[in-house]
Amino acid sequence: MSDTNIQVLLARRPQGWVQEEDFSIVETAIPSSGAGEVLVKNQYLSLDPYMRGRMSEAKSYAASVALGQVMVGGTVGQVVESNNPAFPTGATVVGNLGWQLYAVSNGQGLRIVDPTIVPPSAYLGVVGMPGVTAYVGLFDIGQPKPGETVVVSAAAGAVGSVVGQLAKRHGARAVGIAGGAEKCAYVVERLGFDACVDYKAENFREALAAAVPNGIDVYFENVGGDVLDAVLEHLNVFARIPFCGMISQYNEADPRGFRGMRRLLSQRVKLQGFIVGDHLDRWPTALAELAKAVASGEIAYDETVAEGIRNAPSAFIGMLKGKNLGKQLVKLS
């Protein structure tokens, strides 16, 4: 085991788009575990859009990362030193141990996972927080019925890719929205969506209309902005919108307001924002079903993996710009 830990810290608050200079990378000694604690060697780091909000001082559902502190983030790794019988040495664990190679934990928030069912990295994506986000948002809020049309923005991403596949398994028609012809082909050919519309194309609005001839019953929102405006025109009466995120607005210094209130009223639309951490009671069921579907090949998934913790900042920026297919990860060891 190396005697050096590498950490990525928040160096400054981003102004607009995140820059690599907003982070600092430091080398420190590997910490020692105390009574009741474990030392974890992280293998993979999850990069997710919510982290952009944690870099800001703006009031939100979770506290901001303090300047000079390790960036928050989900990890999967191996217990290399244990003073806690619940987490024996050698166990593979998922937790929120941040952007660093090694971390000490008292066990709170750690979960032992089985790397023989799915690969360890999958517990940060399709069989982890993004997968549960897709499951809870779609079934608890979207409540699709067989034959209905479900539209998903950011359909090639970690959450959207799962939403569409779950909708298809439930008997709904799945239409994705993604950026670029390559991503749209991936969404249809690899993930099995019925159609995908390129929001970067000049004829986006016309293509969207053609893809949803019977309107939209469920819209799983990850993007916001112009994409949301276009979708609102096609919502059916009593449509449901699980509002998961608005990645198009996260880096805007002056995010624009919502323009669709009249349409929501006229169509009697249910729009509900949600945070997956508020639905802890649903995690066991969701994780069990997702793991089974992934292991059997019923749900496909892909990962975009950056190598080495020093590349985490650039990979994070790339993810915010939509350069990833599926889950964005950093391989640490």
C-alpha positions as CSV (number, residue, x, y, z in Angstrom):
1,M,0.0,0.0,0.0
2,S,1.3,3.4,-0.9
3,D,2.0,5.8,1.9
4,T,0.5,8.8,0.1
5,N,-3.0,9.9,-0.2
6,I,-4.1,12.3,-3.1
7,Q,-7.1,14.6,-2.6
8,V,-8.9,17.0,-4.8
9,L,-10.1,20.1,-2.9
10,L,-12.4,22.9,-3.8
11,A,-10.1,25.9,-4.3
12,R,-12.6,28.6,-5.2
13,R,-16.3,29.1,-6.1
14,P,-17.0,28.8,-9.8
15,Q,-18.2,31.8,-11.6
16,G,-20.3,30.4,-14.5
17,W,-18.7,27.4,-16.0
18,V,-16.5,25.3,-13.8
19,Q,-12.8,25.6,-14.5
20,E,-9.9,23.3,-13.6
21,E,-8.5,26.1,-11.5
22,D,-11.5,25.9,-9.2
23,F,-9.8,22.7,-7.8
24,S,-6.5,22.0,-6.1
25,I,-4.8,18.7,-5.9
26,V,-2.8,17.9,-2.8
27,E,-0.8,14.9,-1.5
28,T,-1.1,14.0,2.2
29,A,-0.3,11.1,4.4
30,I,-2.7,8.2,4.4
31,P,-4.9,8.5,7.5
32,S,-5.1,5.9,10.2
33,S,-8.3,4.3,11.4
34,G,-9.3,4.7,15.0
35,A,-11.6,2.8,17.3
36,G,-14.8,1.8,15.4
37,E,-13.4,3.1,12.1
38,V,-12.2,1.6,8.8
39,L,-9.7,2.7,6.2
40,V,-11.0,2.4,2.7
41,K,-9.0,2.4,-0.5
42,N,-11.2,3.9,-3.1
43,Q,-11.3,2.2,-6.5
44,Y,-13.8,4.4,-8.4
45,L,-15.1,7.9,-7.9
46,S,-18.6,8.9,-9.2
47,L,-19.0,12.2,-10.9
48,D,-22.5,13.6,-10.9
49,P,-24.2,16.9,-11.9
50,Y,-25.4,17.6,-8.3
51,M,-21.8,18.3,-7.4
52,R,-22.0,21.6,-9.3
53,G,-24.5,22.9,-6.8
54,R,-22.4,21.8,-3.9
55,M,-19.6,24.0,-5.2
56,S,-21.8,27.1,-4.9
57,E,-22.7,29.1,-1.9
58,A,-26.3,29.3,-3.0
59,K,-28.9,27.9,-0.6
60,S,-29.9,24.4,-1.7
61,Y,-31.0,21.0,-0.3
62,A,-27.5,20.2,1.0
63,A,-24.6,22.1,2.5
64,S,-22.0,23.6,0.2
65,V,-18.5,22.2,0.2
66,A,-16.2,24.5,2.2
67,L,-13.3,26.1,0.4
68,G,-10.2,24.0,1.0
69,Q,-12.2,20.8,1.7
70,V,-12.3,17.6,-0.2
71,M,-14.9,17.5,-2.9
72,V,-17.9,15.4,-2.1
73,G,-18.6,12.3,-4.2
74,G,-19.7,8.7,-4.2
75,T,-17.1,6.0,-4.1
76,V,-16.7,2.3,-4.2
77,G,-13.6,0.7,-2.7
78,Q,-12.1,-1.9,-0.5
79,V,-11.6,-1.9,3.3
80,V,-7.9,-2.2,3.9
81,E,-7.9,-1.7,7.6
82,S,-10.8,-2.3,10.0
83,N,-11.6,-1.6,13.6
84,N,-15.3,-2.1,13.0
85,P,-16.6,-5.7,12.9
86,A,-19.5,-4.6,10.6
87,F,-17.0,-3.9,7.8
88,P,-14.2,-6.6,7.7
89,T,-10.9,-6.1,5.9
90,G,-11.4,-7.0,2.2
91,A,-15.0,-6.0,2.0
92,T,-16.1,-4.0,-1.0
93,V,-18.0,-0.9,0.2
94,V,-20.0,2.0,-1.4
95,G,-20.0,5.3,0.4
96,N,-19.6,9.1,0.0
97,L,-15.9,9.3,0.8
98,G,-15.1,12.1,-1.7
99,W,-12.5,12.9,-4.3
100,Q,-9.5,11.1,-2.7
101,L,-7.6,7.8,-2.8
102,Y,-8.0,6.8,0.8
103,A,-10.6,7.8,3.4
104,V,-11.4,6.9,7.0
105,S,-15.1,6.2,7.9
106,N,-16.9,5.3,11.1
107,G,-19.3,3.2,9.0
108,Q,-22.1,5.7,8.7
109,G,-23.3,5.8,5.2
110,L,-21.1,2.8,4.1
111,R,-22.8,-0.2,2.5
112,I,-21.2,-3.6,1.7
113,V,-21.8,-4.7,-1.9
114,D,-21.2,-7.9,-3.7
115,P,-18.7,-7.5,-6.6
116,T,-19.6,-10.9,-8.0
117,I,-23.2,-9.9,-8.9
118,V,-22.2,-6.8,-10.9
119,P,-18.8,-5.1,-11.3
120,P,-17.9,-2.7,-8.4
121,S,-18.2,0.3,-10.6
122,A,-21.9,-0.5,-11.4
123,Y,-22.7,0.3,-7.8
124,L,-22.0,3.9,-8.5
125,G,-24.3,4.0,-11.5
126,V,-27.0,1.7,-12.7
127,V,-27.1,-0.2,-9.4
128,G,-26.4,2.9,-7.4
129,M,-27.7,6.4,-6.8
130,P,-28.3,7.2,-10.5
131,G,-30.3,4.0,-11.0
132,V,-32.4,4.5,-7.9
133,T,-33.0,8.1,-9.0
134,A,-34.3,6.8,-12.3
135,Y,-36.5,4.2,-10.5
136,V,-38.0,6.4,-7.9
137,G,-38.6,9.3,-10.3
138,L,-40.2,7.2,-12.9
139,F,-42.4,4.9,-10.9
140,D,-43.2,7.0,-7.8
141,I,-43.8,10.3,-9.6
142,G,-44.1,9.5,-13.3
143,Q,-46.3,6.5,-12.7
144,P,-46.3,5.4,-16.4
145,K,-49.0,3.1,-17.7
146,P,-48.5,0.6,-20.5
147,G,-48.9,2.2,-23.9
148,E,-48.1,5.7,-22.6
149,T,-45.3,7.9,-24.0
150,V,-42.4,8.6,-21.7
151,V,-39.9,11.2,-22.8
152,V,-36.5,11.5,-21.1
153,S,-34.0,14.3,-21.5
154,A,-30.2,13.6,-21.1
155,A,-31.2,10.1,-22.3
156,A,-27.6,9.0,-22.9
157,G,-26.6,9.9,-19.3
158,A,-26.4,7.8,-16.1
159,V,-30.0,8.5,-15.0
160,G,-31.8,9.0,-18.3
161,S,-30.4,5.8,-19.9
162,V,-32.0,3.8,-17.0
163,V,-35.3,5.7,-17.1
164,G,-36.0,4.8,-20.7
165,Q,-35.1,1.2,-20.3
166,L,-37.3,0.9,-17.2
167,A,-40.2,2.6,-19.1
168,K,-39.8,0.1,-21.9
169,R,-39.8,-2.9,-19.5
170,H,-43.0,-1.4,-18.0
171,G,-44.8,-1.4,-21.4
172,A,-44.5,2.3,-22.2
173,R,-43.1,3.9,-25.3
174,A,-39.7,5.5,-24.6
175,V,-38.4,8.6,-26.4
176,G,-35.1,10.1,-25.6
177,I,-33.6,13.6,-26.1
178,A,-29.8,13.7,-26.4
179,G,-27.2,15.9,-27.9
180,G,-25.8,14.8,-31.3
181,A,-26.5,12.1,-33.8
182,E,-24.0,9.7,-32.2
183,K,-25.7,9.9,-28.9
184,C,-29.2,9.5,-30.4
185,A,-28.0,6.4,-32.3
186,Y,-26.6,5.0,-29.0
187,V,-29.9,5.6,-27.2
188,V,-31.9,3.7,-29.8
189,E,-29.6,1.0,-30.9
190,R,-27.8,0.2,-27.6
191,L,-30.4,1.2,-25.0
192,G,-33.5,0.2,-26.9
193,F,-35.5,3.4,-26.9
194,D,-38.2,3.7,-29.5
195,A,-36.9,7.0,-30.7
196,C,-34.4,9.7,-29.9
197,V,-34.4,13.4,-30.8
198,D,-31.2,15.5,-31.2
199,Y,-31.7,18.8,-29.3
200,K,-28.7,20.3,-31.1
201,A,-30.3,19.8,-34.5
202,E,-31.9,22.8,-36.3
203,N,-35.1,20.9,-36.7
204,F,-35.3,19.8,-33.1
205,R,-38.8,21.0,-32.4
206,E,-40.2,19.5,-35.6
207,A,-38.4,16.2,-34.9
208,L,-39.8,16.1,-31.3
209,A,-43.3,16.6,-32.6
210,A,-42.9,13.8,-35.1
211,A,-41.5,11.5,-32.3
212,V,-44.5,12.0,-30.0
213,P,-47.6,11.8,-32.3
214,N,-49.8,10.9,-29.4
215,G,-48.3,13.6,-27.0
216,I,-46.3,13.1,-23.9
217,D,-47.7,11.4,-20.7
218,V,-44.5,11.4,-18.6
219,Y,-41.5,13.7,-19.0
220,F,-38.5,12.9,-16.9
221,E,-36.7,16.2,-16.7
222,N,-32.9,16.4,-16.4
223,V,-32.0,19.4,-18.5
224,G,-34.3,22.4,-18.3
225,G,-34.0,25.5,-20.5
226,D,-35.0,25.3,-24.2
227,V,-35.5,21.5,-24.1
228,L,-38.1,21.9,-21.4
229,D,-39.9,24.7,-23.3
230,A,-40.1,22.4,-26.4
231,V,-41.5,19.5,-24.4
232,L,-44.2,21.5,-22.7
233,E,-45.9,22.1,-26.1
234,H,-46.7,18.3,-26.3
235,L,-47.8,17.4,-22.8
236,N,-51.1,15.6,-22.6
237,V,-53.8,16.3,-20.0
238,F,-52.7,15.0,-16.6
239,A,-49.1,14.5,-17.7
240,R,-46.5,14.0,-15.0
241,I,-43.1,15.5,-14.8
242,P,-40.5,14.0,-12.3
243,F,-38.2,17.0,-12.0
244,C,-34.8,15.5,-11.4
245,G,-32.4,18.2,-12.6
246,M,-31.7,21.1,-15.0
247,I,-28.1,20.6,-16.1
248,S,-28.3,23.2,-18.8
249,Q,-28.7,25.9,-16.2
250,Y,-26.2,24.8,-13.5
251,N,-23.3,26.9,-15.0
252,E,-25.3,29.9,-15.9
253,A,-24.5,33.1,-14.0
254,D,-28.1,34.2,-14.4
255,P,-30.3,31.2,-15.0
256,R,-33.5,32.1,-16.8
257,G,-36.8,31.5,-15.3
258,F,-39.5,28.9,-16.1
259,R,-41.8,29.9,-19.0
260,G,-44.4,27.2,-18.9
261,M,-46.8,28.0,-16.1
262,R,-49.8,28.5,-18.4
263,R,-49.2,25.2,-20.1
264,L,-48.9,23.4,-16.8
265,L,-52.3,24.8,-15.7
266,S,-54.2,24.2,-19.0
267,Q,-53.0,20.6,-19.2
268,R,-53.4,20.0,-15.4
269,V,-49.8,18.7,-15.2
270,K,-48.2,17.3,-12.1
271,L,-44.7,18.6,-11.7
272,Q,-42.7,17.4,-8.7
273,G,-39.1,18.0,-7.9
274,F,-37.4,15.3,-6.0
275,I,-34.2,14.3,-4.3
276,V,-33.4,10.6,-4.2
277,G,-32.1,10.9,-0.6
278,D,-35.6,11.7,0.5
279,H,-36.7,8.2,-0.5
280,L,-34.4,5.9,1.5
281,D,-37.3,3.5,2.1
282,R,-37.3,2.7,-1.7
283,W,-33.6,2.0,-2.1
284,P,-33.6,-1.7,-1.1
285,T,-36.4,-2.6,-3.6
286,A,-35.0,-0.4,-6.3
287,L,-31.4,-1.7,-5.9
288,A,-32.6,-5.4,-5.8
289,E,-34.6,-5.0,-9.0
290,L,-31.9,-3.1,-10.8
291,A,-29.2,-5.6,-9.8
292,K,-31.3,-8.5,-11.1
293,A,-32.1,-6.7,-14.4
294,V,-28.5,-5.8,-15.0
295,A,-27.1,-9.2,-14.1
296,S,-29.6,-10.8,-16.5
297,G,-28.8,-8.4,-19.3
298,E,-32.3,-6.9,-19.4
299,I,-30.8,-3.4,-18.7
300,A,-27.8,-2.3,-20.6
301,Y,-25.3,0.2,-19.2
302,D,-22.1,1.9,-20.2
303,E,-19.4,3.9,-18.4
304,T,-17.1,6.7,-19.4
305,V,-14.0,6.2,-17.3
306,A,-11.2,8.7,-16.7
307,E,-7.9,7.3,-15.4
308,G,-6.4,8.7,-12.3
309,I,-7.7,11.1,-9.6
310,R,-5.7,14.0,-11.1
311,N,-8.0,13.8,-14.1
312,A,-11.1,14.1,-12.0
313,P,-11.6,17.9,-12.6
314,S,-11.4,17.7,-16.4
315,A,-13.6,14.7,-16.4
316,F,-16.2,16.5,-14.2
317,I,-16.2,19.5,-16.6
318,G,-16.6,17.1,-19.6
319,M,-19.6,15.5,-17.9
320,L,-21.2,18.8,-17.4
321,K,-20.7,19.5,-21.1
322,G,-22.3,16.2,-22.0
323,K,-19.2,14.4,-23.3
324,N,-19.9,11.2,-21.5
325,L,-22.0,8.2,-22.5
326,G,-23.7,6.6,-19.5
327,K,-22.0,6.9,-16.1
328,Q,-19.0,9.2,-15.7
329,L,-16.4,7.6,-13.4
330,V,-12.8,8.1,-12.4
331,K,-10.8,5.0,-11.9
332,L,-8.6,5.5,-8.9
333,S,-6.9,2.1,-8.4
